[in-house]
Amino acid sequence: MSTLIQEIEKHIKKLVRPLKETEVLLEVLKVKLTKKEFKLLKAWAEETPIDEIRAKLNLDKERYGELSSKLIKKLNQEKLKQEMCI
């Protein structure tokens, strides 16, 4: 699941240190993200089509956009970045 690490790195604006191992990273994210945010991030990492993600998470276009931007903002919070990095 190294694509998860690549997906996270893609959305973080400034990453000073490398991210932790995938298993540890998953544990941090499970605690810090909502279930839908976590599922959305995993779906992005698996390159699932947007329509499929929206159907799976029961989201309309507006809610998908809100959830996506909220997730990206969370990933860029310094406190969460510190927990995700080595």
Contacts in CASP RR format, 6 or more apart in sequence:
PFRMAT RR
TARGET T0000
AUTHOR 0000-0000-0000
METHOD contacts of the structure
MODEL  1
MSTLIQEIEKHIKKLVRPLKETEVLLEVLKVKLTKKEFKLLKAWAEETPI
DEIRAKLNLDKERYGELSSKLIKKLNQEKLKQEMCI
1 22 0 8 1.000
1 26 0 8 1.000
1 45 0 8 1.000
2 22 0 8 1.000
3 45 0 8 1.000
3 46 0 8 1.000
3 47 0 8 1.000
4 22 0 8 1.000
4 25 0 8 1.000
4 26 0 8 1.000
4 41 0 8 1.000
4 42 0 8 1.000
4 45 0 8 1.000
5 19 0 8 1.000
5 22 0 8 1.000
5 25 0 8 1.000
6 45 0 8 1.000
7 41 0 8 1.000
7 44 0 8 1.000
7 45 0 8 1.000
8 19 0 8 1.000
8 25 0 8 1.000
8 41 0 8 1.000
8 75 0 8 1.000
8 84 0 8 1.000
9 15 0 8 1.000
9 19 0 8 1.000
11 71 0 8 1.000
11 72 0 8 1.000
11 75 0 8 1.000
11 76 0 8 1.000
12 75 0 8 1.000
12 76 0 8 1.000
12 81 0 8 1.000
13 76 0 8 1.000
15 81 0 8 1.000
15 85 0 8 1.000
16 85 0 8 1.000
17 85 0 8 1.000
17 86 0 8 1.000
18 85 0 8 1.000
18 86 0 8 1.000
19 25 0 8 1.000
19 84 0 8 1.000
19 85 0 8 1.000
19 86 0 8 1.000
20 28 0 8 1.000
20 84 0 8 1.000
20 85 0 8 1.000
20 86 0 8 1.000
25 84 0 8 1.000
28 80 0 8 1.000
28 83 0 8 1.000
28 84 0 8 1.000
29 38 0 8 1.000
29 41 0 8 1.000
29 84 0 8 1.000
30 38 0 8 1.000
32 74 0 8 1.000
32 80 0 8 1.000
32 83 0 8 1.000
33 41 0 8 1.000
33 71 0 8 1.000
33 74 0 8 1.000
36 57 0 8 1.000
36 59 0 8 1.000
36 67 0 8 1.000
37 67 0 8 1.000
37 70 0 8 1.000
37 71 0 8 1.000
37 74 0 8 1.000
39 56 0 8 1.000
39 57 0 8 1.000
40 53 0 8 1.000
40 57 0 8 1.000
40 67 0 8 1.000
40 68 0 8 1.000
40 71 0 8 1.000
41 71 0 8 1.000
43 52 0 8 1.000
43 53 0 8 1.000
43 56 0 8 1.000
43 57 0 8 1.000
44 53 0 8 1.000
48 56 0 8 1.000
50 64 0 8 1.000
53 59 0 8 1.000
53 64 0 8 1.000
54 60 0 8 1.000
54 61 0 8 1.000
54 64 0 8 1.000
57 64 0 8 1.000
57 67 0 8 1.000
59 67 0 8 1.000
74 80 0 8 1.000
75 81 0 8 1.000
END
